[in-house]
Amino acid sequence: MLNRIQSLNSEFSRSERKIADVVLRRAAQVASAPVAQIAKWADVSQPTVVRFCRRLGCKGVTDFKLQLTSSLASGLPFVHARISPGDKAAGIVSKVFGYAMAGLAHTREHLDVPAVEQAIAALDGASRIECYGMGNSGVTAMDAQMKLFRFGIPTMCYTDAQMQRMTAVLLPPGAVVLAISNSGRTRALLEVVELAKRAGAAIIGITRQGTPLAKVCDILLSADVPENPEVYAPMVSRLVHLGVIDVLTVGLALRRGSSAIHQLEAVKAALKATLIDEPGNSKREAP
């Protein structure tokens, strides 16, 4: 989308060129801004913004923003690529959150829904769930364990390679492994997954398409967010992975129905006793 705007820039009218300049300078913000705000930034009318979007071959502003979001998610290699040393706090906030929102929107549009349904069904029928991840993905694996064990399914998280190897060979029948990796190429994790498969476990992978991990998974939930983990610790991919885990958690709760609701309410009640009452909400003793 950005390339298309640049290539047509010489053909735009004066008003269209003003909009194009805004889009090229603050694309991430435009992708999530209302029409009125885009018009204000460009100092044009809202109908002019609509005509600009249609000039680019889009059905309207919504279609334009979706295509722009997709372009951002597929065209930005990692968050530091567009942050310059002279950026002020406001610019950093805008860019970091803009890239994050673009990555989440891209995954929302491209996540394999049938695979999500298969993963939810596998988790629902699991005799045990083990969450494996290393480095930054280890933090995500811990989040998955924290959410999934609340359904009463025996769930553990291991981020140490040796512990993963030992537990993988001892998995019981019906076990499910949730393997999380941004690169999908971590040798130790791949070896653990192979051990778990030999033990008969089903493997759900959250990683990139075409990676070694993706190829050995039984169910792949692909998260193809362009980042370079060799240059910058993956941020957007981690948020995307957490979002996928939330999708699985909500889907599992809906699939289990009332039994899941009772379990989640019991956990919430157990935690409530650990909180300090807000001012004015303290319980009064009965007279």
C-alpha positions as CSV (number, residue, x, y, z in Angstrom):
1,M,0.0,0.0,0.0
2,L,2.8,2.5,0.9
3,N,4.6,1.7,-2.3
4,R,1.4,2.3,-4.3
5,I,0.9,5.7,-2.7
6,Q,4.5,6.7,-3.4
7,S,4.2,5.5,-7.1
8,L,1.0,7.6,-7.6
9,N,2.2,10.6,-5.7
10,S,2.9,12.7,-8.8
11,E,-0.6,12.0,-10.2
12,F,-2.4,13.1,-7.0
13,S,-4.3,16.4,-6.7
14,R,-3.0,18.9,-4.2
15,S,-5.5,17.6,-1.6
16,E,-4.7,14.0,-2.2
17,R,-1.0,14.7,-2.0
18,K,-1.6,16.2,1.5
19,I,-3.3,13.0,2.6
20,A,-0.5,10.9,1.0
21,D,2.1,12.8,2.9
22,V,0.3,12.2,6.2
23,V,-0.1,8.5,5.5
24,L,3.6,8.1,4.5
25,R,4.8,10.0,7.6
26,R,2.5,8.4,10.2
27,A,1.2,5.3,8.6
28,A,0.8,3.3,11.9
29,Q,-1.4,6.1,13.4
30,V,-3.5,6.4,10.2
31,A,-4.2,2.7,10.3
32,S,-6.1,3.1,13.6
33,A,-7.4,6.7,13.3
34,P,-10.9,7.7,12.5
35,V,-11.7,9.5,9.3
36,A,-12.1,12.8,11.0
37,Q,-8.7,12.6,12.5
38,I,-7.0,11.7,9.2
39,A,-8.8,14.7,7.6
40,K,-7.7,17.0,10.4
41,W,-4.0,15.9,10.1
42,A,-4.1,16.5,6.3
43,D,-6.2,19.7,6.5
44,V,-8.8,18.4,4.1
45,S,-12.4,17.4,4.2
46,Q,-13.6,13.9,5.2
47,P,-15.1,13.2,1.7
48,T,-11.7,14.0,0.3
49,V,-10.2,11.2,2.5
50,V,-12.9,8.8,1.2
51,R,-12.1,9.7,-2.4
52,F,-8.4,9.3,-1.8
53,C,-9.0,5.7,-0.5
54,R,-11.1,4.8,-3.6
55,R,-8.5,6.4,-5.8
56,L,-6.1,3.7,-4.5
57,G,-8.5,0.9,-5.5
58,C,-10.0,0.4,-2.0
59,K,-13.8,0.0,-1.4
60,G,-13.6,2.7,1.3
61,V,-11.7,3.9,4.3
62,T,-12.1,0.7,6.2
63,D,-10.8,-1.4,3.4
64,F,-7.9,1.1,3.0
65,K,-6.9,0.9,6.6
66,L,-7.0,-2.9,6.5
67,Q,-4.7,-3.0,3.5
68,L,-2.5,-0.4,5.2
69,T,-2.3,-2.5,8.3
70,S,-1.4,-5.6,6.3
71,S,1.3,-3.6,4.5
72,L,2.8,-2.4,7.8
73,A,2.8,-5.9,9.3
74,S,4.5,-7.4,6.4
75,G,6.9,-4.6,5.6
76,L,8.5,-3.7,9.0
77,P,11.4,-6.0,9.9
78,F,11.6,-5.0,13.6
79,V,10.6,-2.2,15.8
80,H,13.9,-0.3,15.8
81,A,13.9,-0.2,12.0
82,R,12.0,3.1,11.9
83,I,13.0,4.6,15.3
84,S,15.8,7.1,15.0
85,P,18.2,8.3,17.7
86,G,16.5,11.7,17.7
87,D,13.0,10.5,18.4
88,K,11.2,12.0,21.3
89,A,9.0,10.2,23.8
90,A,5.8,11.0,21.8
91,G,7.3,9.5,18.7
92,I,8.5,6.4,20.4
93,V,5.1,5.8,22.0
94,S,3.4,6.3,18.6
95,K,5.7,4.0,16.7
96,V,6.0,1.2,19.3
97,F,2.2,1.0,19.8
98,G,1.6,1.4,16.1
99,Y,3.8,-1.5,15.2
100,A,2.2,-3.6,17.9
101,M,-1.3,-2.9,16.7
102,A,-0.3,-3.6,13.1
103,G,1.1,-7.0,14.1
104,L,-2.0,-7.9,16.1
105,A,-4.3,-6.8,13.3
106,H,-2.3,-8.8,10.7
107,T,-2.5,-12.0,12.8
108,R,-6.2,-11.5,13.4
109,E,-6.8,-11.5,9.7
110,H,-4.5,-14.4,8.8
111,L,-4.8,-16.8,11.8
112,D,-6.0,-20.2,10.6
113,V,-9.4,-20.6,12.2
114,P,-9.8,-24.3,11.6
115,A,-6.4,-24.9,13.3
116,V,-7.6,-22.8,16.3
117,E,-10.7,-25.0,16.6
118,Q,-8.5,-28.1,16.4
119,A,-6.2,-26.7,19.1
120,I,-9.1,-25.9,21.4
121,A,-10.5,-29.4,21.0
122,A,-7.1,-31.0,21.7
123,L,-6.7,-28.9,24.9
124,D,-10.2,-29.8,26.0
125,G,-9.5,-33.5,25.7
126,A,-6.0,-33.4,27.1
127,S,-5.0,-35.6,30.0
128,R,-2.2,-33.2,30.7
129,I,-0.8,-30.0,29.1
130,E,2.8,-29.0,29.1
131,C,3.9,-25.6,27.9
132,Y,7.5,-25.4,26.5
133,G,9.3,-22.2,25.5
134,M,12.8,-20.8,25.9
135,G,14.1,-17.2,26.3
136,N,11.4,-14.7,25.5
137,S,9.1,-17.5,24.5
138,G,9.5,-19.0,27.9
139,V,7.8,-16.0,29.4
140,T,4.9,-16.6,27.0
141,A,4.8,-20.3,28.0
142,M,4.4,-19.3,31.6
143,D,1.5,-17.1,30.7
144,A,-0.1,-20.1,28.9
145,Q,0.3,-22.3,32.0
146,M,-1.1,-19.6,34.3
147,K,-4.3,-19.5,32.2
148,L,-4.8,-23.1,31.2
149,F,-4.4,-24.8,34.6
150,R,-7.5,-22.9,35.9
151,F,-9.7,-25.3,33.9
152,G,-8.7,-28.1,36.2
153,I,-6.5,-29.7,33.6
154,P,-3.0,-30.7,35.0
155,T,-0.8,-28.1,33.3
156,M,2.9,-27.3,33.7
157,C,5.4,-25.0,32.2
158,Y,9.1,-25.8,31.6
159,T,11.6,-23.3,30.3
160,D,14.7,-25.3,31.1
161,A,15.9,-27.6,28.3
162,Q,16.9,-30.4,30.6
163,M,13.6,-30.3,32.5
164,Q,11.8,-30.3,29.2
165,R,13.6,-33.4,28.0
166,M,12.9,-35.3,31.2
167,T,9.2,-34.4,31.3
168,A,8.7,-35.0,27.6
169,V,9.7,-38.7,27.8
170,L,7.3,-39.2,30.8
171,L,4.2,-37.7,29.2
172,P,1.1,-39.8,29.8
173,P,-1.3,-41.0,27.0
174,G,-3.5,-38.1,25.8
175,A,-1.0,-35.4,26.7
176,V,-0.8,-32.2,24.7
177,V,2.4,-30.1,24.4
178,L,2.1,-26.4,23.6
179,A,5.4,-25.4,22.0
180,I,6.1,-21.7,21.6
181,S,9.0,-20.2,19.6
182,N,9.3,-17.0,17.6
183,S,12.1,-18.3,15.4
184,G,10.9,-21.9,15.2
185,R,14.5,-22.9,14.9
186,T,15.7,-23.5,18.5
187,R,17.6,-26.8,18.3
188,A,16.9,-27.8,22.0
189,L,13.1,-27.1,21.6
190,L,12.9,-29.1,18.4
191,E,14.6,-32.1,20.1
192,V,12.2,-31.9,23.0
193,V,9.2,-31.8,20.6
194,E,10.5,-34.9,18.9
195,L,10.8,-36.7,22.3
196,A,7.2,-35.7,23.2
197,K,5.9,-37.0,19.8
198,R,7.6,-40.3,20.5
199,A,5.8,-40.4,23.8
200,G,2.5,-40.0,21.9
201,A,1.8,-36.4,22.8
202,A,-0.1,-34.1,20.4
203,I,2.0,-31.0,19.5
204,I,0.4,-27.5,19.2
205,G,2.9,-25.0,17.9
206,I,2.8,-21.3,18.0
207,T,5.5,-20.1,15.6
208,R,6.2,-18.9,12.1
209,Q,5.1,-20.9,8.9
210,G,7.8,-22.9,7.2
211,T,10.1,-23.2,10.2
212,P,11.4,-26.5,11.4
213,L,9.0,-26.3,14.4
214,A,6.0,-25.6,12.2
215,K,6.8,-28.7,10.1
216,V,6.8,-31.1,13.1
217,C,3.7,-29.7,14.8
218,D,0.4,-31.6,14.7
219,I,-1.5,-28.3,14.9
220,L,0.2,-25.1,13.7
221,L,-1.0,-21.7,14.9
222,S,1.2,-19.5,12.7
223,A,2.2,-16.0,13.8
224,D,4.2,-14.6,11.0
225,V,5.2,-11.2,12.4
226,P,8.3,-9.8,10.7
227,E,11.0,-9.3,13.3
228,N,14.7,-10.0,13.6
229,P,15.4,-11.7,16.9
230,E,19.1,-11.4,16.2
231,V,18.9,-7.7,16.3
232,Y,16.1,-6.9,18.8
233,A,14.4,-9.0,21.4
234,P,11.0,-9.9,19.8
235,M,8.3,-7.6,21.1
236,V,5.5,-7.7,18.6
237,S,5.7,-11.4,18.2
238,R,5.4,-11.9,22.0
239,L,2.3,-9.8,22.1
240,V,0.9,-11.8,19.2
241,H,1.7,-15.1,20.9
242,L,0.0,-13.9,24.0
243,G,-3.1,-12.9,22.0
244,V,-3.2,-16.4,20.4
245,I,-3.1,-17.9,23.9
246,D,-5.9,-15.7,25.0
247,V,-7.9,-16.9,22.0
248,L,-7.3,-20.5,23.0
249,T,-8.3,-19.8,26.6
250,V,-11.5,-18.1,25.7
251,G,-12.4,-20.8,23.2
252,L,-11.7,-23.5,25.8
253,A,-13.9,-21.7,28.3
254,L,-16.8,-21.5,25.9
255,R,-16.3,-25.1,24.8
256,R,-16.5,-26.4,28.4
257,G,-19.5,-24.3,29.3
258,S,-20.8,-24.1,32.8
259,S,-18.2,-26.3,34.3
260,A,-15.4,-23.9,33.2
261,I,-17.4,-21.0,34.5
262,H,-17.6,-22.6,37.9
263,Q,-13.9,-23.3,37.9
264,L,-13.0,-19.8,36.9
265,E,-15.3,-18.3,39.5
266,A,-13.8,-20.5,42.2
267,V,-10.3,-19.3,41.3
268,K,-11.5,-15.7,41.3
269,A,-13.2,-16.1,44.7
270,A,-10.0,-17.6,46.1
271,L,-8.0,-14.6,44.9
272,K,-10.5,-12.1,46.2
273,A,-9.6,-12.8,49.8
274,T,-6.0,-11.6,49.1
275,L,-7.1,-8.1,48.0
276,I,-7.4,-5.0,50.1
277,D,-10.9,-3.5,50.1
278,E,-11.2,-0.2,48.2
279,P,-12.1,2.8,50.4
280,G,-15.8,3.0,51.0
281,N,-16.3,-0.7,50.0
282,S,-15.4,-2.3,53.3
283,K,-18.0,-4.8,54.6
284,R,-20.1,-3.5,57.5
285,E,-20.9,-5.9,60.3
286,A,-24.6,-6.7,60.7
287,P,-26.2,-4.8,63.5
